[in-house]
Amino acid sequence: MQIESGNRTPAGPTRRPPRQPIEFTPRGLSADEAARYVGLGRTTFEALVAGRKMPKPKRVGGRNVYDRWALDAYFADLDDSASNRLDDLLSGAAA
């Protein structure tokens, strides 16, 4: 620490204040964020992207960015016909 005119100032470069949390979900998401957004692990998410079950990212400034709205549309189109035994029992569909 250096002392100048009675004020203490840190030696070296000044640091930025910590980032404030975002109060909304951004439209563009990284691969990790996109996977988390749709409730999947990164590996499963990337397999769905490769299989064209999830959208490909847009290239923005050298980064891959997933459009949240496209994720919503693709997620809505995923096959949801698979049932599980508990759902069948609760709905009365199981015999």
C-alpha positions as CSV (number, residue, x, y, z in Angstrom):
1,M,0.0,0.0,0.0
2,Q,1.1,3.5,-0.8
3,I,0.0,6.5,1.2
4,E,-0.6,9.7,-0.6
5,S,-1.9,12.8,1.0
6,G,-3.3,10.8,3.9
7,N,-5.4,8.6,1.6
8,R,-4.7,4.9,1.3
9,T,-4.7,3.7,-2.3
10,P,-3.9,0.1,-3.4
11,A,-0.7,-0.3,-5.5
12,G,-1.2,-1.7,-9.0
13,P,-4.1,-1.6,-11.4
14,T,-7.6,-0.8,-10.1
15,R,-10.1,-3.6,-10.1
16,R,-13.6,-3.6,-11.6
17,P,-16.5,-4.0,-9.2
18,P,-18.1,-7.4,-9.3
19,R,-20.7,-8.0,-12.0
20,Q,-24.3,-7.4,-10.9
21,P,-26.7,-10.4,-11.4
22,I,-28.9,-10.1,-14.5
23,E,-32.5,-9.6,-13.5
24,F,-33.8,-11.4,-16.7
25,T,-32.9,-14.4,-18.8
26,P,-30.8,-13.2,-21.7
27,R,-31.9,-14.1,-25.3
28,G,-28.5,-15.6,-26.2
29,L,-27.1,-18.4,-24.2
30,S,-23.8,-20.3,-24.1
31,A,-23.9,-24.1,-24.6
32,D,-23.8,-24.7,-20.8
33,E,-26.5,-22.2,-20.2
34,A,-28.7,-23.6,-23.0
35,A,-28.3,-27.1,-21.7
36,R,-29.2,-25.9,-18.2
37,Y,-32.1,-23.9,-19.6
38,V,-33.8,-27.0,-21.1
39,G,-32.9,-29.1,-18.1
40,L,-30.2,-31.3,-19.6
41,G,-26.6,-32.0,-19.1
42,R,-24.1,-30.6,-21.7
43,T,-23.3,-33.9,-23.3
44,T,-27.0,-34.8,-23.8
45,F,-27.7,-31.3,-25.1
46,E,-24.9,-31.5,-27.6
47,A,-26.1,-35.0,-28.8
48,L,-29.5,-33.5,-29.4
49,V,-28.0,-30.6,-31.3
50,A,-26.0,-33.1,-33.5
51,G,-29.1,-35.1,-34.0
52,R,-31.0,-31.9,-35.0
53,K,-33.4,-32.3,-32.1
54,M,-32.2,-28.9,-30.7
55,P,-31.2,-25.8,-32.7
56,K,-27.6,-25.1,-33.9
57,P,-26.0,-22.1,-32.3
58,K,-25.5,-18.8,-34.1
59,R,-22.0,-17.5,-34.5
60,V,-21.7,-14.1,-32.8
61,G,-18.3,-12.4,-32.5
62,G,-16.5,-15.7,-32.5
63,R,-18.8,-17.3,-29.9
64,N,-21.5,-19.9,-30.3
65,V,-24.7,-18.5,-29.0
66,Y,-28.0,-20.4,-28.6
67,D,-31.2,-18.5,-29.2
68,R,-33.5,-19.0,-26.2
69,W,-36.6,-18.6,-28.3
70,A,-35.3,-21.3,-30.8
71,L,-34.7,-23.6,-27.8
72,D,-38.3,-23.1,-26.6
73,A,-39.6,-24.0,-30.1
74,Y,-37.4,-27.1,-30.5
75,F,-38.2,-28.2,-26.9
76,A,-41.9,-27.9,-27.6
77,D,-41.5,-30.2,-30.6
78,L,-39.6,-32.9,-28.7
79,D,-41.5,-36.2,-28.6
80,D,-43.3,-36.5,-25.3
81,S,-45.2,-39.7,-26.1
82,A,-43.0,-41.7,-23.7
83,S,-44.9,-42.5,-20.6
84,N,-43.8,-43.8,-17.3
85,R,-45.6,-46.3,-15.0
86,L,-46.2,-43.7,-12.2
87,D,-47.9,-41.3,-14.6
88,D,-50.1,-44.2,-16.0
89,L,-51.1,-45.2,-12.5
90,L,-52.0,-41.7,-11.4
91,S,-54.0,-41.0,-14.6
92,G,-55.9,-44.3,-14.3
93,A,-54.5,-45.5,-17.7
94,A,-52.8,-48.5,-16.1
95,A,-54.8,-51.7,-15.9
